[in-house]
Amino acid sequence: MNHRIAIAGSDVAFECAGNESVLDAAARAGIELPYSCRKGVCGNCAGAVVRGEVAAIGTGALTNETCLPDQVLFCMCAPRGDIEIAPTAMRRIDPAARKRFTAKVFRNELAAPDVSVLQLRLPTGQRAKFRAGQYLQLSLPDGSTRSYSMANAPHESDAVTLHVRHVPGGAFSARVPRLTAGELVDIELPFGAFSLQEEQARPVVFVAGGTGFAPVKSILDDMLKRRIDRPITLIWAARQADGIYLRTAVARWQKQWPQMRFVSALSDDGAAGDGDFAGRADEALLATCPDLKGHELYCCGSPAMVNAVRDAALRHRGLDAGDFHSDVFVEGPAARS
């Protein structure tokens, strides 16, 4: 049985099946609500239900620690009847814009002992349309999928570049070191709402953990291409120095934006050298940014890292909750829409 979902303060409404998440139903109707992981971890999709009731899907939880008292996770709930919701944002999208491709491995380079930079070339004449910061889903033979952010900018549309950490036992990542040129992989894109708020001109802070650098690189390369000039701080956190695996990209940005601040934060004891910050990403943020009021912050990495950075920015540096944007990397099969 379908239920009607209305968005408060607008004339937008859409239908949702009783066992379908609010987030997926919105996307199917061409309405994009904020989201990232779609697994109930990141909290990006949190919003209020102002009328009606929702129930958790399966064994999932309606809320997590990122939710305000009146919020639920739209990726984890289904309506019990007609409801009215108040998401933190919304925008219309074309559901047909999401495309499937059979891509070919073009280049596979080891950027760090446990990170591959994998470039996939699309079929001749085909182009991938996406916003800087979005991700794709890669299909595996067993029918499951894995999510990876595009590290290239949207204008490089005949290929996609992924930064893949080798996870022992990973269904795809463990295979990546053995992939050779010419092998085929099935991908679908774009997904995600982690992208620069282009109408803003305020100072912007990027915080990346490990391969969480991939969507940040896409955004910064896109800003460079479009000559967007904003005060920029980049904090890239890793355990060891080799985890900061693309310093050449940072050097290129600093040449374009001489005032750009870059902090490499290394958390293992004794790993930090001259010019590095010794500590975690959240500690580097506190040390580097004494006041974040009026800033925007984009954070990408593990759930623990993103939560620690969120807490540091909101509780201790005055960042407004609406100016914190995150993309949480969660291992395992990706949710389907």
C-alpha atoms as a printed R data frame, in Angstrom:
    type eleno elety resid chain resno      x       y       z
1   ATOM     1    CA   MET     A     1  0.000   0.000   0.000
2   ATOM     2    CA   ASN     A     2  1.326   3.427  -0.949
3   ATOM     3    CA   HIS     A     3  1.293   6.454   1.305
4   ATOM     4    CA   ARG     A     4  1.519  10.151   0.449
5   ATOM     5    CA   ILE     A     5  4.546  12.071   1.717
6   ATOM     6    CA   ALA     A     6  4.337  15.866   1.662
7   ATOM     7    CA   ILE     A     7  7.272  18.201   2.240
8   ATOM     8    CA   ALA     A     8  6.422  20.975   4.680
9   ATOM     9    CA   GLY     A     9  6.496  24.534   3.357
10  ATOM    10    CA   SER     A    10  6.247  23.432  -0.283
11  ATOM    11    CA   ASP     A    11  3.822  21.993  -2.803
12  ATOM    12    CA   VAL     A    12  6.016  18.899  -3.245
13  ATOM    13    CA   ALA     A    13  4.546  15.476  -2.477
14  ATOM    14    CA   PHE     A    14  5.324  11.925  -3.582
15  ATOM    15    CA   GLU     A    15  4.175   8.349  -3.067
16  ATOM    16    CA   CYS     A    16  6.006   5.842  -0.850
17  ATOM    17    CA   ALA     A    17  5.363   2.124  -0.403
18  ATOM    18    CA   GLY     A    18  4.884   0.857   3.115
19  ATOM    19    CA   ASN     A    19  8.197  -1.047   3.041
20  ATOM    20    CA   GLU     A    20 10.196   1.620   1.174
21  ATOM    21    CA   SER     A    21 12.426   4.182   2.839
22  ATOM    22    CA   VAL     A    22 11.382   7.816   2.655
23  ATOM    23    CA   LEU     A    23 14.778   8.630   1.136
24  ATOM    24    CA   ASP     A    24 14.453   6.082  -1.684
25  ATOM    25    CA   ALA     A    25 10.865   7.076  -2.456
26  ATOM    26    CA   ALA     A    26 11.885  10.712  -2.734
27  ATOM    27    CA   ALA     A    27 14.723   9.860  -5.125
28  ATOM    28    CA   ARG     A    28 12.407   7.743  -7.265
29  ATOM    29    CA   ALA     A    29 10.086  10.755  -7.539
30  ATOM    30    CA   GLY     A    30 12.928  13.059  -8.576
31  ATOM    31    CA   ILE     A    31 13.397  14.703  -5.181
32  ATOM    32    CA   GLU     A    32 16.880  14.574  -3.669
33  ATOM    33    CA   LEU     A    33 17.097  14.862   0.105
34  ATOM    34    CA   PRO     A    34 20.523  15.164   1.770
35  ATOM    35    CA   TYR     A    35 22.208  11.772   2.176
36  ATOM    36    CA   SER     A    36 25.516   9.954   2.082
37  ATOM    37    CA   CYS     A    37 25.898   6.409   3.432
38  ATOM    38    CA   ARG     A    38 22.244   5.270   3.226
39  ATOM    39    CA   LYS     A    39 22.956   2.846   6.078
40  ATOM    40    CA   GLY     A    40 21.871   4.859   9.096
41  ATOM    41    CA   VAL     A    41 25.418   5.845  10.068
42  ATOM    42    CA   CYS     A    42 26.263   9.330   8.787
43  ATOM    43    CA   GLY     A    43 23.094  11.170   9.798
44  ATOM    44    CA   ASN     A    44 23.077  13.380   6.690
45  ATOM    45    CA   CYS     A    45 19.495  12.422   5.848
46  ATOM    46    CA   ALA     A    46 18.108  13.338   9.284
47  ATOM    47    CA   GLY     A    47 14.960  15.438   9.248
48  ATOM    48    CA   ALA     A    48 11.707  15.957  11.116
49  ATOM    49    CA   VAL     A    49  8.342  14.230  10.724
50  ATOM    50    CA   VAL     A    50  5.843  17.007  11.448
51  ATOM    51    CA   ARG     A    51  2.691  14.975  10.848
52  ATOM    52    CA   GLY     A    52  2.012  11.242  10.863
53  ATOM    53    CA   GLU     A    53  4.153   8.324  11.949
54  ATOM    54    CA   VAL     A    54  7.077   6.348  10.583
55  ATOM    55    CA   ALA     A    55  8.549   2.975  11.513
56  ATOM    56    CA   ALA     A    56 12.079   1.622  11.304
57  ATOM    57    CA   ILE     A    57 12.866  -0.606   8.342
58  ATOM    58    CA   GLY     A    58 13.943  -4.100   9.383
59  ATOM    59    CA   THR     A    59 16.253  -4.065  12.381
60  ATOM    60    CA   GLY     A    60 17.518  -0.545  11.707
61  ATOM    61    CA   ALA     A    61 17.301   2.339  14.152
62  ATOM    62    CA   LEU     A    62 15.196   5.434  13.493
63  ATOM    63    CA   THR     A    63 17.829   7.758  14.961
64  ATOM    64    CA   ASN     A    64 21.527   7.957  15.765
65  ATOM    65    CA   GLU     A    65 23.739  10.276  17.793
66  ATOM    66    CA   THR     A    66 23.757  12.941  15.053
67  ATOM    67    CA   CYS     A    67 19.962  13.453  15.139
68  ATOM    68    CA   LEU     A    68 18.328  16.342  16.937
69  ATOM    69    CA   PRO     A    69 15.487  15.448  19.343
70  ATOM    70    CA   ASP     A    70 12.763  15.863  16.692
71  ATOM    71    CA   GLN     A    71 14.632  14.139  13.839
72  ATOM    72    CA   VAL     A    72 14.649  10.662  12.288
73  ATOM    73    CA   LEU     A    73 16.846   9.094   9.617
74  ATOM    74    CA   PHE     A    74 14.935   9.147   6.344
75  ATOM    75    CA   CYS     A    75 17.096   6.333   4.950
76  ATOM    76    CA   MET     A    76 15.977   4.021   7.752
77  ATOM    77    CA   CYS     A    77 12.247   4.726   8.056
78  ATOM    78    CA   ALA     A    78  9.052   3.955   6.148
79  ATOM    79    CA   PRO     A    79  5.668   5.642   6.567
80  ATOM    80    CA   ARG     A    80  2.829   4.036   8.511
81  ATOM    81    CA   GLY     A    81  0.354   6.279   6.722
82  ATOM    82    CA   ASP     A    82  0.317   9.658   5.007
83  ATOM    83    CA   ILE     A    83  2.994  11.877   6.539
84  ATOM    84    CA   GLU     A    84  4.510  15.346   6.271
85  ATOM    85    CA   ILE     A    85  8.260  15.780   6.612
86  ATOM    86    CA   ALA     A    86 10.665  18.680   7.049
87  ATOM    87    CA   PRO     A    87 14.078  17.763   5.561
88  ATOM    88    CA   THR     A    88 17.032  20.079   6.100
89  ATOM    89    CA   ALA     A    89 17.166  20.646   2.320
90  ATOM    90    CA   MET     A    90 15.759  19.337  -0.942
91  ATOM    91    CA   ARG     A    91 16.246  19.774  -4.654
92  ATOM    92    CA   ARG     A    92 14.657  18.389  -7.799
93  ATOM    93    CA   ILE     A    93 16.665  15.912  -9.832
94  ATOM    94    CA   ASP     A    94 16.154  13.915 -13.001
95  ATOM    95    CA   PRO     A    95 15.870  10.227 -11.965
96  ATOM    96    CA   ALA     A    96 16.949   9.274 -15.487
97  ATOM    97    CA   ALA     A    97 20.278  11.081 -15.008
98  ATOM    98    CA   ARG     A    98 21.652   8.070 -13.135
99  ATOM    99    CA   LYS     A    99 23.385   5.813 -15.671
100 ATOM   100    CA   ARG     A   100 24.937   2.348 -15.796
101 ATOM   101    CA   PHE     A   101 28.187   1.746 -17.645
102 ATOM   102    CA   THR     A   102 30.475  -1.173 -18.332
103 ATOM   103    CA   ALA     A   103 33.815   0.525 -17.808
104 ATOM   104    CA   LYS     A   104 37.289  -0.701 -18.678
105 ATOM   105    CA   VAL     A   105 40.330  -0.565 -16.423
106 ATOM   106    CA   PHE     A   106 42.666   1.945 -18.042
107 ATOM   107    CA   ARG     A   107 45.262   2.535 -15.341
108 ATOM   108    CA   ASN     A   108 45.899   0.980 -11.923
109 ATOM   109    CA   GLU     A   109 48.655   2.577  -9.865
110 ATOM   110    CA   LEU     A   110 49.790   1.971  -6.313
111 ATOM   111    CA   ALA     A   111 49.745   5.374  -4.578
112 ATOM   112    CA   ALA     A   112 50.534   4.032  -1.092
113 ATOM   113    CA   PRO     A   113 51.263   0.539   0.258
114 ATOM   114    CA   ASP     A   114 47.531  -0.006   0.797
115 ATOM   115    CA   VAL     A   115 45.918   2.444  -1.665
116 ATOM   116    CA   SER     A   116 45.358   2.071  -5.403
117 ATOM   117    CA   VAL     A   117 44.404   4.871  -7.768
118 ATOM   118    CA   LEU     A   118 42.149   3.110 -10.247
119 ATOM   119    CA   GLN     A   119 41.134   4.833 -13.478
120 ATOM   120    CA   LEU     A   120 38.177   3.397 -15.371
121 ATOM   121    CA   ARG     A   121 37.532   4.458 -18.968
122 ATOM   122    CA   LEU     A   122 33.923   4.650 -20.144
123 ATOM   123    CA   PRO     A   123 32.780   3.187 -23.483
124 ATOM   124    CA   THR     A   124 33.675   5.301 -26.501
125 ATOM   125    CA   GLY     A   125 31.420   8.304 -26.894
126 ATOM   126    CA   GLN     A   126 29.781   7.992 -23.465
127 ATOM   127    CA   ARG     A   127 30.129  10.517 -20.670
128 ATOM   128    CA   ALA     A   128 29.460  10.422 -16.939
129 ATOM   129    CA   LYS     A   129 27.515  13.362 -15.508
130 ATOM   130    CA   PHE     A   130 28.030  14.008 -11.811
131 ATOM   131    CA   ARG     A   131 28.694  16.749  -9.295
132 ATOM   132    CA   ALA     A   132 32.095  17.020  -7.665
133 ATOM   133    CA   GLY     A   133 31.990  15.029  -4.415
134 ATOM   134    CA   GLN     A   134 29.469  12.385  -5.531
135 ATOM   135    CA   TYR     A   135 30.073   8.643  -5.636
136 ATOM   136    CA   LEU     A   136 29.349   5.591  -7.803
137 ATOM   137    CA   GLN     A   137 28.267   2.062  -7.069
138 ATOM   138    CA   LEU     A   138 30.307  -0.809  -8.452
139 ATOM   139    CA   SER     A   139 28.464  -4.104  -9.038
140 ATOM   140    CA   LEU     A   140 30.042  -7.415  -8.035
141 ATOM   141    CA   PRO     A   141 29.340 -10.856  -9.561
142 ATOM   142    CA   ASP     A   142 27.223 -11.897  -6.553
143 ATOM   143    CA   GLY     A   143 24.857  -8.984  -7.145
144 ATOM   144    CA   SER     A   144 26.109  -6.870  -4.236
145 ATOM   145    CA   THR     A   145 27.529  -3.383  -4.699
146 ATOM   146    CA   ARG     A   146 30.308  -1.261  -3.246
147 ATOM   147    CA   SER     A   147 30.455   2.528  -3.152
148 ATOM   148    CA   TYR     A   148 33.468   4.653  -4.141
149 ATOM   149    CA   SER     A   149 33.749   8.414  -4.536
150 ATOM   150    CA   MET     A   150 34.895   9.834  -7.834
151 ATOM   151    CA   ALA     A   151 38.270  11.545  -7.333
152 ATOM   152    CA   ASN     A   152 38.267  13.264 -10.719
153 ATOM   153    CA   ALA     A   153 36.447  16.497 -11.491
154 ATOM   154    CA   PRO     A   154 33.206  16.431 -13.521
155 ATOM   155    CA   HIS     A   155 34.820  17.939 -16.639
156 ATOM   156    CA   GLU     A   156 36.938  14.748 -16.941
157 ATOM   157    CA   SER     A   157 33.776  12.944 -17.985
158 ATOM   158    CA   ASP     A   158 35.042  10.131 -20.215
159 ATOM   159    CA   ALA     A   159 36.531   8.291 -17.232
160 ATOM   160    CA   VAL     A   160 36.234   7.975 -13.471
161 ATOM   161    CA   THR     A   161 39.097   7.756 -10.997
162 ATOM   162    CA   LEU     A   162 38.740   5.920  -7.683
163 ATOM   163    CA   HIS     A   163 40.999   5.819  -4.620
164 ATOM   164    CA   VAL     A   164 40.638   2.304  -3.218
165 ATOM   165    CA   ARG     A   165 42.054   1.204   0.112
166 ATOM   166    CA   HIS     A   166 42.959  -2.481   0.189
167 ATOM   167    CA   VAL     A   167 40.798  -4.071   2.875
168 ATOM   168    CA   PRO     A   168 41.844  -7.636   3.780
169 ATOM   169    CA   GLY     A   169 39.087  -9.953   2.649
170 ATOM   170    CA   GLY     A   170 37.258  -7.149   0.852
171 ATOM   171    CA   ALA     A   171 34.989  -8.433  -1.906
172 ATOM   172    CA   PHE     A   172 36.339  -5.841  -4.355
173 ATOM   173    CA   SER     A   173 39.149  -3.897  -2.695
174 ATOM   174    CA   ALA     A   174 41.218  -7.050  -2.124
175 ATOM   175    CA   ARG     A   175 41.028  -7.721  -5.884
176 ATOM   176    CA   VAL     A   176 42.092  -4.237  -6.911
177 ATOM   177    CA   PRO     A   177 45.886  -4.777  -6.756
178 ATOM   178    CA   ARG     A   178 45.478  -7.573  -9.316
179 ATOM   179    CA   LEU     A   179 43.267  -5.694 -11.780
180 ATOM   180    CA   THR     A   180 44.946  -5.163 -15.131
181 ATOM   181    CA   ALA     A   181 44.281  -2.874 -18.067
182 ATOM   182    CA   GLY     A   182 41.337  -4.009 -20.146
183 ATOM   183    CA   GLU     A   183 39.342  -5.747 -17.415
184 ATOM   184    CA   LEU     A   184 35.691  -4.751 -17.254
185 ATOM   185    CA   VAL     A   185 33.648  -3.538 -14.277
186 ATOM   186    CA   ASP     A   186 29.993  -2.499 -14.049
187 ATOM   187    CA   ILE     A   187 29.276   0.852 -12.431
188 ATOM   188    CA   GLU     A   188 26.279   3.110 -11.809
189 ATOM   189    CA   LEU     A   189 26.355   6.829 -11.031
190 ATOM   190    CA   PRO     A   190 25.867   9.371  -9.620
191 ATOM   191    CA   PHE     A   191 24.900   8.978  -5.972
192 ATOM   192    CA   GLY     A   192 25.282  11.250  -2.965
193 ATOM   193    CA   ALA     A   193 24.666  14.836  -1.981
194 ATOM   194    CA   PHE     A   194 28.169  15.711  -0.732
195 ATOM   195    CA   SER     A   195 29.011  18.701  -2.907
196 ATOM   196    CA   LEU     A   196 30.090  22.307  -2.559
197 ATOM   197    CA   GLN     A   197 27.411  24.881  -1.734
198 ATOM   198    CA   GLU     A   198 28.226  26.977  -4.766
199 ATOM   199    CA   GLU     A   199 26.141  30.000  -3.856
200 ATOM   200    CA   GLN     A   200 28.377  30.635  -0.862
201 ATOM   201    CA   ALA     A   201 31.612  32.644  -0.825
202 ATOM   202    CA   ARG     A   202 32.544  32.036   2.809
203 ATOM   203    CA   PRO     A   203 35.778  30.424   4.023
204 ATOM   204    CA   VAL     A   204 35.703  26.676   3.510
205 ATOM   205    CA   VAL     A   205 37.461  23.922   5.476
206 ATOM   206    CA   PHE     A   206 37.972  20.407   4.121
207 ATOM   207    CA   VAL     A   207 38.872  17.555   6.470
208 ATOM   208    CA   ALA     A   208 39.725  14.189   4.907
209 ATOM   209    CA   GLY     A   209 40.758  10.932   6.511
210 ATOM   210    CA   GLY     A   210 42.764   8.519   4.342
211 ATOM   211    CA   THR     A   211 40.974   7.834   1.056
212 ATOM   212    CA   GLY     A   212 38.279  10.262   2.189
213 ATOM   213    CA   PHE     A   213 40.572  12.566   0.227
214 ATOM   214    CA   ALA     A   214 38.959  11.321  -3.036
215 ATOM   215    CA   PRO     A   215 35.745  13.425  -3.017
216 ATOM   216    CA   VAL     A   216 37.661  16.391  -1.594
217 ATOM   217    CA   LYS     A   217 40.067  16.159  -4.523
218 ATOM   218    CA   SER     A   218 37.142  16.133  -6.938
219 ATOM   219    CA   ILE     A   219 35.683  19.263  -5.344
220 ATOM   220    CA   LEU     A   220 38.989  21.153  -5.241
221 ATOM   221    CA   ASP     A   221 39.893  20.220  -8.838
222 ATOM   222    CA   ASP     A   222 36.445  21.430  -9.891
223 ATOM   223    CA   MET     A   223 36.934  24.698  -7.997
224 ATOM   224    CA   LEU     A   224 40.302  25.110  -9.726
225 ATOM   225    CA   LYS     A   225 38.789  24.468 -13.165
226 ATOM   226    CA   ARG     A   226 36.011  27.004 -12.563
227 ATOM   227    CA   ARG     A   227 38.339  29.545 -10.918
228 ATOM   228    CA   ILE     A   228 36.387  29.653  -7.675
229 ATOM   229    CA   ASP     A   229 38.420  31.680  -5.204
230 ATOM   230    CA   ARG     A   230 37.505  31.225  -1.539
231 ATOM   231    CA   PRO     A   231 39.649  31.064   1.604
232 ATOM   232    CA   ILE     A   232 40.520  27.357   1.842
233 ATOM   233    CA   THR     A   233 41.905  25.150   4.602
234 ATOM   234    CA   LEU     A   234 42.624  21.479   3.905
235 ATOM   235    CA   ILE     A   235 43.348  19.008   6.705
236 ATOM   236    CA   TRP     A   236 44.311  15.527   5.485
237 ATOM   237    CA   ALA     A   237 44.690  12.926   8.219
238 ATOM   238    CA   ALA     A   238 46.421   9.547   8.090
239 ATOM   239    CA   ARG     A   239 48.327   7.266  10.421
240 ATOM   240    CA   GLN     A   240 51.650   7.394   8.596
241 ATOM   241    CA   ALA     A   241 53.241   9.825   6.128
242 ATOM   242    CA   ASP     A   242 52.630   7.510   3.159
243 ATOM   243    CA   GLY     A   243 48.911   7.872   3.830
244 ATOM   244    CA   ILE     A   244 49.162  11.406   2.407
245 ATOM   245    CA   TYR     A   245 49.565   9.844  -0.995
246 ATOM   246    CA   LEU     A   246 48.949  12.743  -3.425
247 ATOM   247    CA   ARG     A   247 50.963  15.700  -2.176
248 ATOM   248    CA   THR     A   248 51.508  16.728  -5.816
249 ATOM   249    CA   ALA     A   249 47.793  17.570  -6.079
250 ATOM   250    CA   VAL     A   250 48.035  19.713  -2.945
251 ATOM   251    CA   ALA     A   251 51.061  21.535  -4.366
252 ATOM   252    CA   ARG     A   252 49.114  22.312  -7.544
253 ATOM   253    CA   TRP     A   253 46.241  23.839  -5.545
254 ATOM   254    CA   GLN     A   254 48.613  25.891  -3.413
255 ATOM   255    CA   LYS     A   255 50.140  27.320  -6.578
256 ATOM   256    CA   GLN     A   256 46.681  28.481  -7.684
257 ATOM   257    CA   TRP     A   257 45.621  29.594  -4.198
258 ATOM   258    CA   PRO     A   258 48.792  30.840  -2.411
259 ATOM   259    CA   GLN     A   259 46.810  31.564   0.764
260 ATOM   260    CA   MET     A   260 45.468  28.012   0.998
261 ATOM   261    CA   ARG     A   261 46.362  26.353   4.311
262 ATOM   262    CA   PHE     A   262 47.319  22.670   4.213
263 ATOM   263    CA   VAL     A   263 47.773  20.504   7.297
264 ATOM   264    CA   SER     A   264 48.896  16.871   7.127
265 ATOM   265    CA   ALA     A   265 47.859  15.252  10.412
266 ATOM   266    CA   LEU     A   266 49.642  11.999  11.306
267 ATOM   267    CA   SER     A   267 48.310  10.114  14.305
268 ATOM   268    CA   ASP     A   268 50.854   7.323  14.861
269 ATOM   269    CA   ASP     A   269 53.427   8.109  17.523
270 ATOM   270    CA   GLY     A   270 56.578   9.425  15.919
271 ATOM   271    CA   ALA     A   271 55.087   9.515  12.396
272 ATOM   272    CA   ALA     A   272 54.929  13.295  12.073
273 ATOM   273    CA   GLY     A   273 57.942  15.025  10.597
274 ATOM   274    CA   ASP     A   274 58.748  18.647   9.920
275 ATOM   275    CA   GLY     A   275 55.632  20.412   8.680
276 ATOM   276    CA   ASP     A   276 53.244  17.684   9.848
277 ATOM   277    CA   PHE     A   277 50.787  17.892  12.718
278 ATOM   278    CA   ALA     A   278 51.142  15.096  15.275
279 ATOM   279    CA   GLY     A   279 47.610  13.960  16.087
280 ATOM   280    CA   ARG     A   280 44.143  13.095  14.815
281 ATOM   281    CA   ALA     A   281 42.004  15.069  12.357
282 ATOM   282    CA   ASP     A   282 39.815  16.591  15.073
283 ATOM   283    CA   GLU     A   283 42.887  17.635  17.069
284 ATOM   284    CA   ALA     A   284 44.373  19.255  13.965
285 ATOM   285    CA   LEU     A   285 41.121  21.116  13.376
286 ATOM   286    CA   LEU     A   286 41.108  22.504  16.911
287 ATOM   287    CA   ALA     A   287 44.753  23.546  16.601
288 ATOM   288    CA   THR     A   288 44.372  25.108  13.155
289 ATOM   289    CA   CYS     A   289 40.955  26.780  13.289
290 ATOM   290    CA   PRO     A   290 40.294  28.840  16.441
291 ATOM   291    CA   ASP     A   291 36.909  30.100  15.207
292 ATOM   292    CA   LEU     A   292 34.662  28.452  12.595
293 ATOM   293    CA   LYS     A   293 31.684  30.766  12.872
294 ATOM   294    CA   GLY     A   294 30.728  31.826   9.355
295 ATOM   295    CA   HIS     A   295 32.680  28.952   7.759
296 ATOM   296    CA   GLU     A   296 31.577  25.847   5.875
297 ATOM   297    CA   LEU     A   297 33.171  22.502   6.726
298 ATOM   298    CA   TYR     A   298 33.253  19.421   4.493
299 ATOM   299    CA   CYS     A   299 34.429  16.216   6.171
300 ATOM   300    CA   CYS     A   300 34.946  12.774   4.667
301 ATOM   301    CA   GLY     A   301 36.264   9.605   6.296
302 ATOM   302    CA   SER     A   302 35.362   6.883   8.769
303 ATOM   303    CA   PRO     A   303 32.311   7.261  11.036
304 ATOM   304    CA   ALA     A   304 34.497   7.737  14.119
305 ATOM   305    CA   MET     A   305 36.611  10.411  12.454
306 ATOM   306    CA   VAL     A   306 33.624  12.312  11.060
307 ATOM   307    CA   ASN     A   307 31.853  12.245  14.432
308 ATOM   308    CA   ALA     A   308 34.974  13.504  16.223
309 ATOM   309    CA   VAL     A   309 35.421  16.359  13.731
310 ATOM   310    CA   ARG     A   310 31.724  17.252  13.947
311 ATOM   311    CA   ASP     A   311 31.908  17.402  17.733
312 ATOM   312    CA   ALA     A   312 35.064  19.522  17.682
313 ATOM   313    CA   ALA     A   313 33.670  21.967  15.129
314 ATOM   314    CA   LEU     A   314 30.183  22.399  16.595
315 ATOM   315    CA   ARG     A   315 30.908  22.236  20.317
316 ATOM   316    CA   HIS     A   316 34.283  23.943  20.485
317 ATOM   317    CA   ARG     A   317 34.704  26.164  17.431
318 ATOM   318    CA   GLY     A   318 31.276  27.725  16.870
319 ATOM   319    CA   LEU     A   319 30.386  26.110  13.534
320 ATOM   320    CA   ASP     A   320 26.681  26.170  12.757
321 ATOM   321    CA   ALA     A   321 25.239  22.643  12.411
322 ATOM   322    CA   GLY     A   322 23.838  23.532   8.992
323 ATOM   323    CA   ASP     A   323 27.339  24.337   7.749
324 ATOM   324    CA   PHE     A   324 28.742  20.878   8.509
325 ATOM   325    CA   HIS     A   325 28.648  18.577   5.466
326 ATOM   326    CA   SER     A   326 29.929  15.012   5.625
327 ATOM   327    CA   ASP     A   327 30.448  11.892   3.558
328 ATOM   328    CA   VAL     A   328 30.942   8.825   5.742
329 ATOM   329    CA   PHE     A   329 32.863   5.835   4.388
330 ATOM   330    CA   VAL     A   330 31.121   2.680   5.606
331 ATOM   331    CA   GLU     A   331 32.541  -0.691   4.561
332 ATOM   332    CA   GLY     A   332 30.374  -3.458   3.186
333 ATOM   333    CA   PRO     A   333 27.551  -3.736   0.645
334 ATOM   334    CA   ALA     A   334 25.965  -0.466  -0.389
335 ATOM   335    CA   ALA     A   335 22.270   0.113   0.085
336 ATOM   336    CA   ARG     A   336 20.193  -0.001  -3.075
337 ATOM   337    CA   SER     A   337 17.690   2.595  -4.216
